[in-house]
Amino acid sequence: MSRVAVDILGWAGAAALLLAYALITREPTTAAGHRYLILNLAGSAGLAANGAAHAAWPHGPEPAVARPRPERPPATPRPAPRSHPGPRLS
């Protein structure tokens, strides 16, 4: 596939995703239909094909494949310092 065709496919995918977003923002109750799903799927496929052709992988899936950080145990509260009773007066 030529570079121009891949770029057009990517731009069409971006436009389809923006149109799907506008549809769900404007009419959230009717956007769950086939029109929204088709626009979303076609837009995602267009952007994925463009990214694959240009070897430009987004950072979106990076957290899913990156090693998760180990959780730290909760901090234990330190006891309050004891106040010095002062000099004894007898």
CNS distance restraints for C-alpha pairs under 8 A (distance, minus, plus):
assign (resid   1 and name CA) (resid   5 and name CA) 6.50 0.50 0.50
assign (resid   1 and name CA) (resid   6 and name CA) 6.76 0.50 0.50
assign (resid   2 and name CA) (resid   6 and name CA) 6.35 0.50 0.50
assign (resid   3 and name CA) (resid   7 and name CA) 6.17 0.50 0.50
assign (resid   4 and name CA) (resid   8 and name CA) 6.14 0.50 0.50
assign (resid   5 and name CA) (resid   9 and name CA) 6.07 0.50 0.50
assign (resid   6 and name CA) (resid  10 and name CA) 6.19 0.50 0.50
assign (resid   6 and name CA) (resid  49 and name CA) 7.40 0.50 0.50
assign (resid   6 and name CA) (resid  50 and name CA) 5.58 0.50 0.50
assign (resid   6 and name CA) (resid  53 and name CA) 7.08 0.50 0.50
assign (resid   7 and name CA) (resid  11 and name CA) 6.19 0.50 0.50
assign (resid   7 and name CA) (resid  50 and name CA) 6.51 0.50 0.50
assign (resid   8 and name CA) (resid  12 and name CA) 5.99 0.50 0.50
assign (resid   9 and name CA) (resid  13 and name CA) 6.10 0.50 0.50
assign (resid   9 and name CA) (resid  46 and name CA) 5.37 0.50 0.50
assign (resid   9 and name CA) (resid  47 and name CA) 7.37 0.50 0.50
assign (resid   9 and name CA) (resid  49 and name CA) 7.65 0.50 0.50
assign (resid   9 and name CA) (resid  50 and name CA) 6.68 0.50 0.50
assign (resid  10 and name CA) (resid  14 and name CA) 6.24 0.50 0.50
assign (resid  10 and name CA) (resid  46 and name CA) 5.06 0.50 0.50
assign (resid  10 and name CA) (resid  47 and name CA) 4.84 0.50 0.50
assign (resid  10 and name CA) (resid  48 and name CA) 7.90 0.50 0.50
assign (resid  10 and name CA) (resid  49 and name CA) 7.19 0.50 0.50
assign (resid  10 and name CA) (resid  50 and name CA) 5.01 0.50 0.50
assign (resid  10 and name CA) (resid  51 and name CA) 7.93 0.50 0.50
assign (resid  11 and name CA) (resid  15 and name CA) 6.16 0.50 0.50
assign (resid  11 and name CA) (resid  46 and name CA) 7.79 0.50 0.50
assign (resid  11 and name CA) (resid  47 and name CA) 7.70 0.50 0.50
assign (resid  12 and name CA) (resid  16 and name CA) 6.09 0.50 0.50
assign (resid  12 and name CA) (resid  43 and name CA) 7.03 0.50 0.50
assign (resid  12 and name CA) (resid  46 and name CA) 6.83 0.50 0.50
assign (resid  13 and name CA) (resid  17 and name CA) 6.24 0.50 0.50
assign (resid  13 and name CA) (resid  42 and name CA) 6.32 0.50 0.50
assign (resid  13 and name CA) (resid  43 and name CA) 3.63 0.50 0.50
assign (resid  13 and name CA) (resid  44 and name CA) 6.28 0.50 0.50
assign (resid  13 and name CA) (resid  45 and name CA) 6.96 0.50 0.50
assign (resid  13 and name CA) (resid  46 and name CA) 4.33 0.50 0.50
assign (resid  13 and name CA) (resid  47 and name CA) 5.38 0.50 0.50
assign (resid  14 and name CA) (resid  18 and name CA) 6.23 0.50 0.50
assign (resid  14 and name CA) (resid  43 and name CA) 5.83 0.50 0.50
assign (resid  14 and name CA) (resid  44 and name CA) 7.90 0.50 0.50
assign (resid  14 and name CA) (resid  46 and name CA) 7.50 0.50 0.50
assign (resid  14 and name CA) (resid  47 and name CA) 6.60 0.50 0.50
assign (resid  15 and name CA) (resid  19 and name CA) 6.08 0.50 0.50
assign (resid  15 and name CA) (resid  43 and name CA) 7.18 0.50 0.50
assign (resid  16 and name CA) (resid  20 and name CA) 6.11 0.50 0.50
assign (resid  16 and name CA) (resid  39 and name CA) 5.35 0.50 0.50
assign (resid  16 and name CA) (resid  40 and name CA) 6.75 0.50 0.50
assign (resid  16 and name CA) (resid  42 and name CA) 6.90 0.50 0.50
assign (resid  16 and name CA) (resid  43 and name CA) 4.86 0.50 0.50
assign (resid  17 and name CA) (resid  21 and name CA) 6.12 0.50 0.50
assign (resid  17 and name CA) (resid  39 and name CA) 6.33 0.50 0.50
assign (resid  17 and name CA) (resid  40 and name CA) 5.50 0.50 0.50
assign (resid  17 and name CA) (resid  42 and name CA) 7.99 0.50 0.50
assign (resid  17 and name CA) (resid  43 and name CA) 4.95 0.50 0.50
assign (resid  17 and name CA) (resid  44 and name CA) 7.14 0.50 0.50
assign (resid  18 and name CA) (resid  22 and name CA) 6.14 0.50 0.50
assign (resid  19 and name CA) (resid  23 and name CA) 6.10 0.50 0.50
assign (resid  19 and name CA) (resid  39 and name CA) 7.35 0.50 0.50
assign (resid  20 and name CA) (resid  24 and name CA) 6.25 0.50 0.50
assign (resid  20 and name CA) (resid  36 and name CA) 5.45 0.50 0.50
assign (resid  20 and name CA) (resid  39 and name CA) 5.63 0.50 0.50
assign (resid  20 and name CA) (resid  40 and name CA) 5.96 0.50 0.50
assign (resid  21 and name CA) (resid  25 and name CA) 6.04 0.50 0.50
assign (resid  22 and name CA) (resid  26 and name CA) 5.96 0.50 0.50
assign (resid  23 and name CA) (resid  27 and name CA) 5.89 0.50 0.50
assign (resid  23 and name CA) (resid  28 and name CA) 7.36 0.50 0.50
assign (resid  23 and name CA) (resid  31 and name CA) 6.10 0.50 0.50
assign (resid  23 and name CA) (resid  36 and name CA) 7.04 0.50 0.50
assign (resid  24 and name CA) (resid  28 and name CA) 4.65 0.50 0.50
assign (resid  24 and name CA) (resid  29 and name CA) 7.89 0.50 0.50
assign (resid  24 and name CA) (resid  30 and name CA) 7.80 0.50 0.50
assign (resid  24 and name CA) (resid  31 and name CA) 4.99 0.50 0.50
assign (resid  24 and name CA) (resid  32 and name CA) 7.75 0.50 0.50
assign (resid  24 and name CA) (resid  36 and name CA) 7.35 0.50 0.50
assign (resid  27 and name CA) (resid  31 and name CA) 5.87 0.50 0.50
assign (resid  28 and name CA) (resid  32 and name CA) 7.20 0.50 0.50
assign (resid  31 and name CA) (resid  35 and name CA) 7.24 0.50 0.50
assign (resid  31 and name CA) (resid  36 and name CA) 5.50 0.50 0.50
assign (resid  32 and name CA) (resid  36 and name CA) 6.24 0.50 0.50
assign (resid  32 and name CA) (resid  37 and name CA) 7.20 0.50 0.50
assign (resid  33 and name CA) (resid  37 and name CA) 6.66 0.50 0.50
assign (resid  34 and name CA) (resid  38 and name CA) 5.94 0.50 0.50
assign (resid  35 and name CA) (resid  39 and name CA) 6.17 0.50 0.50
assign (resid  36 and name CA) (resid  40 and name CA) 6.04 0.50 0.50
assign (resid  37 and name CA) (resid  41 and name CA) 6.03 0.50 0.50
assign (resid  38 and name CA) (resid  42 and name CA) 5.90 0.50 0.50
assign (resid  39 and name CA) (resid  43 and name CA) 5.88 0.50 0.50
assign (resid  40 and name CA) (resid  44 and name CA) 6.07 0.50 0.50
assign (resid  41 and name CA) (resid  45 and name CA) 6.07 0.50 0.50
assign (resid  42 and name CA) (resid  46 and name CA) 6.07 0.50 0.50
assign (resid  43 and name CA) (resid  47 and name CA) 6.25 0.50 0.50
assign (resid  44 and name CA) (resid  48 and name CA) 5.98 0.50 0.50
assign (resid  45 and name CA) (resid  49 and name CA) 6.02 0.50 0.50
assign (resid  46 and name CA) (resid  50 and name CA) 6.18 0.50 0.50
assign (resid  47 and name CA) (resid  51 and name CA) 6.03 0.50 0.50
assign (resid  48 and name CA) (resid  52 and name CA) 6.04 0.50 0.50
assign (resid  49 and name CA) (resid  53 and name CA) 6.09 0.50 0.50
assign (resid  50 and name CA) (resid  54 and name CA) 6.24 0.50 0.50
assign (resid  51 and name CA) (resid  55 and name CA) 5.67 0.50 0.50
assign (resid  51 and name CA) (resid  56 and name CA) 4.82 0.50 0.50
assign (resid  51 and name CA) (resid  57 and name CA) 5.94 0.50 0.50
assign (resid  51 and name CA) (resid  58 and name CA) 7.90 0.50 0.50
assign (resid  52 and name CA) (resid  56 and name CA) 6.45 0.50 0.50
assign (resid  52 and name CA) (resid  57 and name CA) 7.09 0.50 0.50
assign (resid  61 and name CA) (resid  65 and name CA) 6.74 0.50 0.50
assign (resid  62 and name CA) (resid  66 and name CA) 5.82 0.50 0.50
assign (resid  63 and name CA) (resid  67 and name CA) 7.79 0.50 0.50
assign (resid  63 and name CA) (resid  68 and name CA) 7.85 0.50 0.50
